[in-house]
Amino acid sequence: MKLGIIAARQTESFDEARELGLQFVEFTCNVSDDLTPFFSSIPELRAASERTGVAVGSIGRWGPDRIAADGTVIEEELQMSYALIDAAVELQCPVFVCGCNYVEERSYYENVTSAIHFFNLLIAYGEQKGVRIATYNCHWNSFVVDNQAWSLIHGHLPKLGIKYDPSHARYAGQDYLKEARDWGSRFLHVHLKGSVIIDGKRFDDPPAGLDQTDWPTFIAVLYGSGYEGGLSIEPHSQVWKGELGQKGIQYTIGYMKPFLLS
């Protein structure tokens, strides 16, 4: 396994990751982001990656609707996914991450059918380019987040992977160790984000290792599933910011490195 971090889409991120002793950066592209600067800076980003030896481990697209009310794929968002897969090729990134929204006016079966069609398009496009597709288990405008959806969608699409984050399972009341046991062989990318639940409610997302997640057991399950991908630190707390946030990142790096046995 390799250790990396979600970082800003800029050349400085590669130098910062190298200084921290990390092996890759991850770029997240949210629905609200203007991606024009990102696409125009790809040559510089690739040069920074080659200069520092820090790879791009994942590129993801979070939040947008992919499926219209009538169940058809939204062409604009499909083309954005294709463009980000092309960016992954240029940056020698092996994984593109995305989700699929649920249309309330349609049945679960119809939503699953639309999702399968959408992901099938991405898999076919990515396969031509050498980029694998993974669904995120974040609940942000995506229903492909649990065993029911995975059994139907991933069960039908054997080449579709999963980007997994234990915190999302914990906050949804799901068993993250069971999910890792049952689906770890499909994991293509993993996020390291702490989670704290008090009185049944989400309290904070502190640095991984300073939270309630059983990280040693989770990592052991990943090894048991044959996982060899990236472990990507995700700074997400509203408390751990600035200097404290940097210390938190350094803490997580120190906490996780002893687990990297392969």
TITI-116077 format. One record per residue: x, y, z of N, C-alpha, C in turn; residue number from 0. Coordinates in steps of 0.1 Angstrom, whole numbers, padded with zeros to 4 digits. Example, Ala and Ser with C-alpha at 12.3 -4.5 7.8 and 13.67 -1.06 7.14 Angstrom:
// residues 2
ATOM, 0132, -0057, 0078, 0123, -0045, 0078, 0132, -0033, 0078, 0 $
ATOM, 0128, -0022, 0071, 0137, -0011, 0071, 0129, 0000, 0079, 1 $
This chain:
// residues 262
ATOM, 0008, -0012, 0000, 0000, 0000, 0000, 0009, 0013, 0000, 0 $
ATOM, 0003, 0023, -0005, 0010, 0036, -0006, 0002, 0047, 0002, 1 $
ATOM, 0010, 0056, 0007, 0004, 0067, 0015, 0004, 0080, 0008, 2 $
ATOM, -0007, 0087, 0007, -0008, 0099, 0000, -0018, 0109, 0007, 3 $
ATOM, -0022, 0119, 0000, -0030, 0129, 0006, -0039, 0136, -0005, 4 $
ATOM, -0051, 0140, -0002, -0059, 0149, -0010, -0053, 0163, -0010, 5 $
ATOM, -0050, 0168, -0021, -0043, 0181, -0022, -0049, 0191, -0032, 6 $
ATOM, -0045, 0203, -0031, -0049, 0213, -0041, -0044, 0210, -0055, 7 $
ATOM, -0051, 0213, -0065, -0048, 0210, -0079, -0037, 0221, -0084, 8 $
ATOM, -0025, 0220, -0078, -0015, 0229, -0081, -0001, 0223, -0080, 9 $
ATOM, 0009, 0228, -0087, 0022, 0222, -0087, 0028, 0221, -0073, 10 $
ATOM, 0026, 0231, -0065, 0032, 0231, -0052, 0028, 0219, -0043, 11 $
ATOM, 0016, 0213, -0046, 0012, 0201, -0039, 0021, 0190, -0040, 12 $
ATOM, 0028, 0188, -0051, 0037, 0177, -0052, 0050, 0179, -0044, 13 $
ATOM, 0054, 0191, -0043, 0066, 0194, -0034, 0062, 0192, -0019, 14 $
ATOM, 0050, 0197, -0016, 0046, 0195, -0002, 0044, 0181, 0002, 15 $
ATOM, 0039, 0173, -0007, 0037, 0158, -0004, 0051, 0152, -0003, 16 $
ATOM, 0060, 0155, -0012, 0074, 0150, -0011, 0080, 0153, 0003, 17 $
ATOM, 0079, 0165, 0007, 0085, 0170, 0020, 0079, 0162, 0032, 18 $
ATOM, 0066, 0158, 0030, 0060, 0150, 0040, 0063, 0135, 0039, 19 $
ATOM, 0070, 0131, 0029, 0074, 0117, 0027, 0062, 0109, 0021, 20 $
ATOM, 0053, 0115, 0014, 0042, 0108, 0008, 0045, 0104, -0006, 21 $
ATOM, 0037, 0094, -0011, 0040, 0089, -0024, 0031, 0094, -0035, 22 $
ATOM, 0019, 0099, -0031, 0010, 0104, -0042, 0002, 0116, -0036, 23 $
ATOM, -0004, 0123, -0045, -0015, 0132, -0042, -0028, 0128, -0049, 24 $
ATOM, -0039, 0133, -0044, -0052, 0130, -0050, -0059, 0143, -0053, 25 $
ATOM, -0065, 0144, -0064, -0072, 0156, -0068, -0087, 0153, -0068, 26 $
ATOM, -0095, 0161, -0060, -0109, 0160, -0060, -0115, 0172, -0068, 27 $
ATOM, -0125, 0169, -0076, -0131, 0179, -0085, -0146, 0180, -0082, 28 $
ATOM, -0150, 0189, -0073, -0164, 0190, -0068, -0172, 0197, -0079, 29 $
ATOM, -0185, 0194, -0078, -0195, 0200, -0088, -0194, 0215, -0088, 30 $
ATOM, -0191, 0222, -0077, -0190, 0236, -0077, -0177, 0242, -0082, 31 $
ATOM, -0167, 0234, -0085, -0154, 0238, -0089, -0153, 0243, -0103, 32 $
ATOM, -0146, 0254, -0106, -0143, 0257, -0120, -0130, 0249, -0123, 33 $
ATOM, -0131, 0240, -0132, -0120, 0231, -0136, -0112, 0236, -0147, 34 $
ATOM, -0115, 0248, -0153, -0108, 0253, -0164, -0093, 0255, -0161, 35 $
ATOM, -0089, 0261, -0149, -0075, 0262, -0146, -0068, 0248, -0145, 36 $
ATOM, -0076, 0238, -0139, -0070, 0225, -0138, -0066, 0219, -0151, 37 $
ATOM, -0076, 0219, -0160, -0073, 0213, -0174, -0062, 0220, -0181, 38 $
ATOM, -0061, 0233, -0179, -0050, 0241, -0186, -0037, 0239, -0180, 39 $
ATOM, -0037, 0234, -0167, -0024, 0233, -0160, -0019, 0218, -0160, 40 $
ATOM, -0025, 0209, -0167, -0021, 0195, -0167, -0007, 0193, -0171, 41 $
ATOM, -0001, 0200, -0182, 0013, 0198, -0185, 0022, 0202, -0173, 42 $
ATOM, 0019, 0213, -0166, 0027, 0217, -0155, 0026, 0207, -0143, 43 $
ATOM, 0014, 0202, -0141, 0012, 0192, -0130, 0020, 0179, -0133, 44 $
ATOM, 0019, 0175, -0146, 0027, 0163, -0149, 0042, 0165, -0147, 45 $
ATOM, 0047, 0177, -0151, 0061, 0179, -0150, 0065, 0179, -0135, 46 $
ATOM, 0056, 0185, -0126, 0059, 0185, -0112, 0059, 0171, -0106, 47 $
ATOM, 0050, 0163, -0111, 0049, 0149, -0107, 0062, 0141, -0111, 48 $
ATOM, 0067, 0143, -0123, 0079, 0137, -0127, 0091, 0142, -0120, 49 $
ATOM, 0091, 0155, -0117, 0103, 0161, -0111, 0104, 0157, -0096, 50 $
ATOM, 0093, 0155, -0089, 0093, 0152, -0075, 0092, 0137, -0072, 51 $
ATOM, 0088, 0129, -0082, 0086, 0115, -0080, 0073, 0112, -0073, 52 $
ATOM, 0064, 0122, -0071, 0051, 0120, -0064, 0041, 0118, -0075, 53 $
ATOM, 0034, 0107, -0074, 0024, 0103, -0084, 0010, 0110, -0081, 54 $
ATOM, 0001, 0109, -0091, -0013, 0112, -0088, -0020, 0099, -0087, 55 $
ATOM, -0025, 0097, -0075, -0031, 0084, -0072, -0046, 0083, -0075, 56 $
ATOM, -0053, 0094, -0076, -0067, 0093, -0079, -0072, 0107, -0083, 57 $
ATOM, -0082, 0107, -0093, -0089, 0119, -0096, -0104, 0116, -0095, 58 $
ATOM, -0111, 0125, -0088, -0125, 0122, -0085, -0134, 0133, -0088, 59 $
ATOM, -0147, 0130, -0091, -0157, 0140, -0094, -0168, 0138, -0084, 60 $
ATOM, -0171, 0148, -0075, -0180, 0147, -0064, -0192, 0156, -0066, 61 $
ATOM, -0204, 0151, -0064, -0216, 0159, -0062, -0226, 0161, -0073, 62 $
ATOM, -0222, 0160, -0086, -0232, 0164, -0097, -0243, 0153, -0099, 63 $
ATOM, -0254, 0158, -0105, -0263, 0148, -0111, -0257, 0142, -0123, 64 $
ATOM, -0258, 0129, -0124, -0254, 0122, -0137, -0266, 0117, -0144, 65 $
ATOM, -0277, 0115, -0137, -0289, 0109, -0143, -0300, 0119, -0142, 66 $
ATOM, -0307, 0122, -0154, -0318, 0131, -0155, -0331, 0125, -0149, 67 $
ATOM, -0341, 0133, -0148, -0354, 0128, -0142, -0360, 0117, -0150, 68 $
ATOM, -0357, 0116, -0163, -0363, 0106, -0171, -0354, 0093, -0172, 69 $
ATOM, -0343, 0093, -0164, -0335, 0082, -0164, -0323, 0081, -0173, 70 $
ATOM, -0322, 0091, -0182, -0312, 0092, -0192, -0299, 0098, -0186, 71 $
ATOM, -0288, 0095, -0192, -0275, 0100, -0187, -0274, 0115, -0191, 72 $
ATOM, -0270, 0124, -0182, -0269, 0138, -0186, -0256, 0139, -0194, 73 $
ATOM, -0257, 0143, -0206, -0246, 0143, -0215, -0234, 0153, -0211, 74 $
ATOM, -0238, 0164, -0205, -0227, 0174, -0201, -0218, 0167, -0190, 75 $
ATOM, -0225, 0160, -0181, -0217, 0154, -0170, -0209, 0142, -0175, 76 $
ATOM, -0215, 0135, -0184, -0208, 0124, -0190, -0195, 0129, -0197, 77 $
ATOM, -0196, 0140, -0204, -0184, 0145, -0211, -0174, 0150, -0201, 78 $
ATOM, -0179, 0156, -0190, -0169, 0160, -0179, -0162, 0148, -0174, 79 $
ATOM, -0169, 0137, -0172, -0162, 0125, -0167, -0152, 0120, -0177, 80 $
ATOM, -0155, 0120, -0189, -0146, 0116, -0200, -0133, 0126, -0200, 81 $
ATOM, -0136, 0139, -0198, -0125, 0148, -0198, -0116, 0146, -0186, 82 $
ATOM, -0121, 0142, -0174, -0113, 0139, -0163, -0106, 0126, -0164, 83 $
ATOM, -0112, 0116, -0171, -0105, 0104, -0174, -0093, 0107, -0183, 84 $
ATOM, -0095, 0116, -0193, -0084, 0120, -0201, -0073, 0127, -0193, 85 $
ATOM, -0077, 0135, -0183, -0067, 0142, -0175, -0059, 0131, -0167, 86 $
ATOM, -0066, 0121, -0162, -0060, 0110, -0155, -0049, 0103, -0164, 87 $
ATOM, -0052, 0101, -0176, -0043, 0095, -0185, -0030, 0104, -0186, 88 $
ATOM, -0032, 0117, -0188, -0021, 0126, -0189, -0012, 0127, -0177, 89 $
ATOM, -0019, 0125, -0165, -0012, 0125, -0153, -0008, 0112, -0148, 90 $
ATOM, -0009, 0102, -0156, -0006, 0088, -0153, -0012, 0083, -0140, 91 $
ATOM, -0025, 0087, -0138, -0033, 0084, -0127, -0042, 0071, -0130, 92 $
ATOM, -0042, 0061, -0121, -0048, 0049, -0125, -0063, 0048, -0122, 93 $
ATOM, -0069, 0057, -0114, -0082, 0056, -0109, -0090, 0069, -0111, 94 $
ATOM, -0102, 0068, -0116, -0112, 0079, -0117, -0124, 0075, -0108, 95 $
ATOM, -0127, 0084, -0099, -0138, 0081, -0089, -0150, 0090, -0091, 96 $
ATOM, -0162, 0084, -0090, -0174, 0092, -0092, -0186, 0085, -0084, 97 $
ATOM, -0197, 0091, -0085, -0209, 0085, -0079, -0221, 0085, -0089, 98 $
ATOM, -0233, 0083, -0084, -0245, 0083, -0092, -0257, 0087, -0084, 99 $
ATOM, -0263, 0098, -0088, -0275, 0103, -0080, -0287, 0094, -0081, 100 $
ATOM, -0296, 0095, -0071, -0308, 0088, -0071, -0320, 0097, -0075, 101 $
ATOM, -0328, 0093, -0085, -0339, 0101, -0089, -0352, 0096, -0082, 102 $
ATOM, -0357, 0104, -0073, -0368, 0100, -0064, -0380, 0096, -0071, 103 $
ATOM, -0383, 0102, -0083, -0395, 0098, -0090, -0395, 0084, -0096, 104 $
ATOM, -0383, 0078, -0096, -0382, 0065, -0102, -0379, 0054, -0092, 105 $
ATOM, -0382, 0042, -0095, -0380, 0031, -0086, -0366, 0028, -0084, 106 $
ATOM, -0363, 0020, -0073, -0349, 0016, -0070, -0344, 0008, -0082, 107 $
ATOM, -0351, -0001, -0088, -0347, -0009, -0099, -0343, 0000, -0111, 108 $
ATOM, -0352, 0010, -0114, -0349, 0019, -0125, -0336, 0027, -0122, 109 $
ATOM, -0334, 0032, -0110, -0322, 0039, -0106, -0310, 0030, -0108, 110 $
ATOM, -0311, 0018, -0104, -0300, 0008, -0105, -0297, 0006, -0120, 111 $
ATOM, -0307, 0005, -0128, -0305, 0003, -0143, -0298, 0015, -0149, 112 $
ATOM, -0302, 0027, -0145, -0296, 0039, -0151, -0281, 0040, -0146, 113 $
ATOM, -0279, 0037, -0133, -0265, 0037, -0128, -0256, 0027, -0136, 114 $
ATOM, -0261, 0015, -0138, -0253, 0005, -0145, -0250, 0010, -0159, 115 $
ATOM, -0259, 0016, -0165, -0257, 0022, -0179, -0246, 0032, -0179, 116 $
ATOM, -0247, 0042, -0169, -0237, 0052, -0168, -0223, 0047, -0165, 117 $
ATOM, -0222, 0038, -0155, -0209, 0033, -0152, -0203, 0024, -0163, 118 $
ATOM, -0212, 0018, -0170, -0207, 0010, -0181, -0201, 0018, -0192, 119 $
ATOM, -0206, 0030, -0194, -0200, 0039, -0204, -0187, 0044, -0199, 120 $
ATOM, -0185, 0047, -0186, -0172, 0051, -0181, -0162, 0040, -0181, 121 $
ATOM, -0167, 0028, -0178, -0157, 0016, -0178, -0152, 0014, -0192, 122 $
ATOM, -0161, 0015, -0202, -0156, 0012, -0216, -0147, 0023, -0220, 123 $
ATOM, -0150, 0036, -0216, -0141, 0047, -0220, -0127, 0045, -0213, 124 $
ATOM, -0128, 0043, -0200, -0116, 0041, -0192, -0107, 0030, -0196, 125 $
ATOM, -0114, 0019, -0200, -0106, 0007, -0204, -0097, 0010, -0217, 126 $
ATOM, -0102, 0018, -0225, -0094, 0022, -0237, -0082, 0030, -0233, 127 $
ATOM, -0083, 0037, -0222, -0072, 0046, -0218, -0063, 0040, -0207, 128 $
ATOM, -0067, 0029, -0201, -0059, 0023, -0190, -0063, 0029, -0177, 129 $
ATOM, -0075, 0035, -0175, -0079, 0040, -0162, -0091, 0032, -0157, 130 $
ATOM, -0091, 0029, -0144, -0102, 0021, -0138, -0111, 0031, -0132, 131 $
ATOM, -0124, 0026, -0131, -0135, 0035, -0125, -0139, 0029, -0112, 132 $
ATOM, -0140, 0038, -0102, -0145, 0034, -0088, -0156, 0043, -0084, 133 $
ATOM, -0166, 0037, -0077, -0177, 0045, -0071, -0172, 0049, -0057, 134 $
ATOM, -0176, 0061, -0053, -0173, 0066, -0039, -0185, 0062, -0030, 135 $
ATOM, -0181, 0058, -0017, -0191, 0055, -0007, -0196, 0067, 0001, 136 $
ATOM, -0192, 0079, -0003, -0197, 0091, 0002, -0212, 0093, -0002, 137 $
ATOM, -0220, 0098, 0007, -0234, 0099, 0004, -0238, 0112, -0004, 138 $
ATOM, -0228, 0120, -0008, -0230, 0132, -0015, -0236, 0130, -0029, 139 $
ATOM, -0249, 0131, -0030, -0256, 0129, -0043, -0253, 0116, -0049, 140 $
ATOM, -0252, 0105, -0041, -0249, 0092, -0047, -0256, 0081, -0038, 141 $
ATOM, -0262, 0071, -0044, -0269, 0061, -0036, -0260, 0048, -0037, 142 $
ATOM, -0249, 0048, -0044, -0241, 0036, -0045, -0231, 0036, -0034, 143 $
ATOM, -0237, 0033, -0022, -0229, 0035, -0009, -0230, 0023, 0000, 144 $
ATOM, -0237, 0012, -0004, -0239, 0001, 0006, -0240, -0012, -0001, 145 $
ATOM, -0241, -0022, 0007, -0241, -0036, 0001, -0253, -0038, -0009, 146 $
ATOM, -0264, -0032, -0006, -0275, -0034, -0016, -0272, -0029, -0030, 147 $
ATOM, -0267, -0017, -0030, -0263, -0011, -0043, -0252, -0018, -0049, 148 $
ATOM, -0241, -0021, -0041, -0230, -0028, -0047, -0233, -0042, -0052, 149 $
ATOM, -0242, -0049, -0045, -0246, -0063, -0049, -0252, -0062, -0063, 150 $
ATOM, -0260, -0052, -0066, -0267, -0051, -0078, -0258, -0045, -0089, 151 $
ATOM, -0252, -0034, -0086, -0245, -0026, -0096, -0231, -0032, -0099, 152 $
ATOM, -0223, -0034, -0088, -0210, -0040, -0089, -0211, -0055, -0092, 153 $
ATOM, -0221, -0061, -0087, -0224, -0075, -0091, -0226, -0077, -0105, 154 $
ATOM, -0232, -0067, -0112, -0234, -0068, -0126, -0222, -0063, -0134, 155 $
ATOM, -0214, -0054, -0128, -0202, -0048, -0135, -0189, -0053, -0128, 156 $
ATOM, -0184, -0064, -0132, -0172, -0069, -0124, -0160, -0061, -0125, 157 $
ATOM, -0159, -0051, -0135, -0148, -0043, -0136, -0149, -0030, -0129, 158 $
ATOM, -0161, -0028, -0122, -0163, -0015, -0115, -0157, -0016, -0101, 159 $
ATOM, -0149, -0007, -0097, -0143, -0007, -0083, -0150, 0002, -0073, 160 $
ATOM, -0145, 0003, -0061, -0150, 0011, -0051, -0139, 0019, -0044, 161 $
ATOM, -0142, 0032, -0042, -0134, 0041, -0034, -0140, 0041, -0020, 162 $
ATOM, -0133, 0036, -0010, -0139, 0034, 0003, -0133, 0043, 0014, 163 $
ATOM, -0143, 0048, 0022, -0139, 0057, 0034, -0147, 0051, 0046, 164 $
ATOM, -0140, 0046, 0056, -0148, 0041, 0068, -0157, 0051, 0074, 165 $
ATOM, -0153, 0063, 0074, -0161, 0073, 0081, -0175, 0074, 0076, 166 $
ATOM, -0177, 0073, 0063, -0191, 0074, 0057, -0199, 0062, 0062, 167 $
ATOM, -0193, 0050, 0063, -0201, 0039, 0068, -0204, 0041, 0082, 168 $
ATOM, -0195, 0046, 0090, -0197, 0048, 0105, -0209, 0058, 0107, 169 $
ATOM, -0209, 0069, 0100, -0219, 0079, 0102, -0233, 0074, 0097, 170 $
ATOM, -0233, 0065, 0088, -0245, 0059, 0082, -0250, 0047, 0090, 171 $
ATOM, -0243, 0043, 0101, -0247, 0032, 0109, -0244, 0019, 0103, 172 $
ATOM, -0234, 0019, 0093, -0230, 0006, 0086, -0218, 0000, 0093, 173 $
ATOM, -0215, -0012, 0090, -0204, -0019, 0096, -0192, -0019, 0086, 174 $
ATOM, -0182, -0010, 0088, -0172, -0008, 0079, -0162, -0020, 0078, 175 $
ATOM, -0161, -0027, 0089, -0152, -0039, 0088, -0159, -0050, 0080, 176 $
ATOM, -0171, -0052, 0082, -0179, -0062, 0073, -0178, -0058, 0059, 177 $
ATOM, -0180, -0045, 0056, -0180, -0040, 0042, -0166, -0042, 0036, 178 $
ATOM, -0156, -0039, 0044, -0142, -0041, 0039, -0139, -0056, 0037, 179 $
ATOM, -0145, -0065, 0046, -0143, -0079, 0044, -0150, -0084, 0031, 180 $
ATOM, -0162, -0079, 0029, -0170, -0084, 0018, -0167, -0078, 0005, 181 $
ATOM, -0162, -0066, 0005, -0160, -0059, -0008, -0146, -0054, -0010, 182 $
ATOM, -0137, -0057, 0000, -0123, -0052, -0001, -0116, -0056, -0014, 183 $
ATOM, -0120, -0067, -0020, -0113, -0071, -0032, -0117, -0062, -0044, 184 $
ATOM, -0127, -0054, -0042, -0131, -0044, -0052, -0126, -0030, -0050, 185 $
ATOM, -0120, -0028, -0038, -0115, -0015, -0035, -0103, -0011, -0044, 186 $
ATOM, -0104, 0001, -0050, -0093, 0006, -0058, -0086, 0018, -0051, 187 $
ATOM, -0093, 0024, -0041, -0087, 0036, -0035, -0094, 0037, -0021, 188 $
ATOM, -0086, 0041, -0011, -0091, 0042, 0003, -0088, 0056, 0008, 189 $
ATOM, -0098, 0062, 0015, -0096, 0075, 0022, -0093, 0073, 0037, 190 $
ATOM, -0084, 0080, 0042, -0081, 0080, 0057, -0087, 0093, 0063, 191 $
ATOM, -0098, 0092, 0068, -0105, 0103, 0075, -0110, 0099, 0088, 192 $
ATOM, -0106, 0106, 0099, -0111, 0102, 0112, -0126, 0105, 0114, 193 $
ATOM, -0132, 0098, 0123, -0146, 0101, 0126, -0149, 0099, 0141, 194 $
ATOM, -0157, 0108, 0147, -0160, 0106, 0161, -0176, 0108, 0162, 195 $
ATOM, -0182, 0098, 0169, -0196, 0098, 0171, -0199, 0099, 0186, 196 $
ATOM, -0206, 0108, 0191, -0210, 0110, 0205, -0225, 0111, 0206, 197 $
ATOM, -0231, 0103, 0215, -0245, 0103, 0217, -0252, 0100, 0204, 198 $
ATOM, -0247, 0092, 0195, -0253, 0088, 0183, -0252, 0099, 0172, 199 $
ATOM, -0244, 0109, 0174, -0243, 0120, 0164, -0229, 0123, 0160, 200 $
ATOM, -0227, 0127, 0148, -0214, 0131, 0143, -0208, 0143, 0151, 201 $
ATOM, -0196, 0141, 0156, -0190, 0152, 0164, -0180, 0160, 0156, 202 $
ATOM, -0170, 0152, 0150, -0159, 0159, 0143, -0152, 0148, 0134, 203 $
ATOM, -0145, 0153, 0124, -0136, 0144, 0116, -0121, 0147, 0119, 204 $
ATOM, -0116, 0143, 0130, -0102, 0146, 0134, -0093, 0138, 0125, 205 $
ATOM, -0080, 0140, 0127, -0070, 0133, 0119, -0071, 0118, 0122, 206 $
ATOM, -0070, 0110, 0111, -0071, 0095, 0113, -0060, 0091, 0123, 207 $
ATOM, -0064, 0082, 0133, -0056, 0078, 0144, -0059, 0085, 0157, 208 $
ATOM, -0066, 0096, 0156, -0071, 0104, 0168, -0086, 0103, 0168, 209 $
ATOM, -0092, 0091, 0164, -0106, 0090, 0163, -0110, 0076, 0168, 210 $
ATOM, -0123, 0072, 0165, -0128, 0060, 0170, -0127, 0048, 0160, 211 $
ATOM, -0122, 0051, 0148, -0120, 0040, 0138, -0110, 0030, 0143, 212 $
ATOM, -0113, 0017, 0141, -0103, 0007, 0145, -0094, 0005, 0133, 213 $
ATOM, -0084, 0014, 0131, -0076, 0014, 0120, -0067, 0002, 0118, 214 $
ATOM, -0061, -0003, 0129, -0053, -0015, 0128, -0061, -0027, 0122, 215 $
ATOM, -0073, -0029, 0127, -0081, -0040, 0122, -0085, -0037, 0107, 216 $
ATOM, -0089, -0025, 0105, -0093, -0022, 0091, -0082, -0024, 0081, 217 $
ATOM, -0070, -0020, 0085, -0058, -0022, 0076, -0056, -0037, 0074, 218 $
ATOM, -0057, -0044, 0085, -0055, -0059, 0085, -0065, -0065, 0075, 219 $
ATOM, -0078, -0060, 0075, -0088, -0066, 0066, -0084, -0062, 0051, 220 $
ATOM, -0078, -0050, 0049, -0074, -0047, 0036, -0063, -0056, 0031, 221 $
ATOM, -0053, -0059, 0040, -0043, -0069, 0036, -0049, -0083, 0033, 222 $
ATOM, -0059, -0086, 0041, -0066, -0099, 0039, -0073, -0100, 0026, 223 $
ATOM, -0077, -0088, 0021, -0084, -0087, 0008, -0075, -0086, -0004, 224 $
ATOM, -0062, -0085, -0001, -0052, -0083, -0011, -0051, -0069, -0017, 225 $
ATOM, -0056, -0060, -0009, -0055, -0046, -0013, -0041, -0041, -0014, 226 $
ATOM, -0038, -0034, -0025, -0024, -0029, -0028, -0025, -0014, -0032, 227 $
ATOM, -0036, -0008, -0031, -0038, 0006, -0036, -0033, 0017, -0026, 228 $
ATOM, -0039, 0029, -0029, -0035, 0040, -0021, -0043, 0042, -0008, 229 $
ATOM, -0037, 0048, 0002, -0043, 0052, 0014, -0042, 0067, 0014, 230 $
ATOM, -0053, 0074, 0012, -0052, 0089, 0009, -0058, 0097, 0021, 231 $
ATOM, -0049, 0104, 0028, -0053, 0112, 0039, -0062, 0124, 0035, 232 $
ATOM, -0073, 0125, 0042, -0083, 0135, 0038, -0085, 0145, 0050, 233 $
ATOM, -0078, 0156, 0050, -0081, 0166, 0061, -0095, 0172, 0059, 234 $
ATOM, -0104, 0170, 0069, -0118, 0173, 0067, -0124, 0180, 0079, 235 $
ATOM, -0116, 0182, 0090, -0122, 0187, 0102, -0123, 0202, 0101, 236 $
ATOM, -0134, 0207, 0108, -0135, 0222, 0110, -0127, 0227, 0122, 237 $
ATOM, -0121, 0218, 0130, -0113, 0222, 0141, -0099, 0221, 0138, 238 $
ATOM, -0095, 0211, 0131, -0080, 0209, 0128, -0077, 0217, 0115, 239 $
ATOM, -0075, 0229, 0117, -0071, 0239, 0106, -0058, 0245, 0109, 240 $
ATOM, -0052, 0252, 0099, -0040, 0259, 0101, -0029, 0251, 0106, 241 $
ATOM, -0021, 0257, 0116, -0010, 0250, 0122, -0014, 0237, 0129, 242 $
ATOM, -0026, 0237, 0136, -0031, 0224, 0142, -0034, 0214, 0131, 243 $
ATOM, -0039, 0218, 0120, -0042, 0209, 0109, -0030, 0203, 0104, 244 $
ATOM, -0019, 0210, 0102, -0007, 0205, 0097, -0001, 0195, 0107, 245 $
ATOM, -0002, 0198, 0120, 0003, 0188, 0130, -0006, 0175, 0129, 246 $
ATOM, -0018, 0177, 0126, -0027, 0165, 0125, -0023, 0156, 0113, 247 $
ATOM, -0020, 0163, 0102, -0015, 0155, 0090, -0003, 0147, 0094, 248 $
ATOM, 0007, 0154, 0100, 0019, 0148, 0104, 0017, 0136, 0114, 249 $
ATOM, 0007, 0138, 0123, 0004, 0127, 0132, -0002, 0115, 0125, 250 $
ATOM, -0011, 0117, 0115, -0016, 0106, 0108, -0006, 0099, 0100, 251 $
ATOM, 0004, 0106, 0094, 0015, 0100, 0086, 0023, 0091, 0095, 252 $
ATOM, 0026, 0096, 0107, 0034, 0088, 0116, 0026, 0076, 0122, 253 $
ATOM, 0013, 0078, 0123, 0005, 0067, 0128, 0003, 0056, 0118, 254 $
ATOM, 0002, 0060, 0105, -0001, 0050, 0095, 0011, 0043, 0089, 255 $
ATOM, 0023, 0050, 0089, 0034, 0044, 0082, 0038, 0030, 0088, 256 $
ATOM, 0037, 0027, 0101, 0041, 0014, 0105, 0032, 0003, 0099, 257 $
ATOM, 0020, 0007, 0095, 0011, -0003, 0089, 0015, -0007, 0074, 258 $
ATOM, 0024, 0001, 0068, 0027, -0001, 0054, 0038, -0012, 0053, 259 $
ATOM, 0033, -0024, 0052, 0043, -0035, 0052, 0045, -0041, 0038, 260 $
ATOM, 0038, -0035, 0028, 0040, -0040, 0015, 0039, -0029, 0005, 261 $
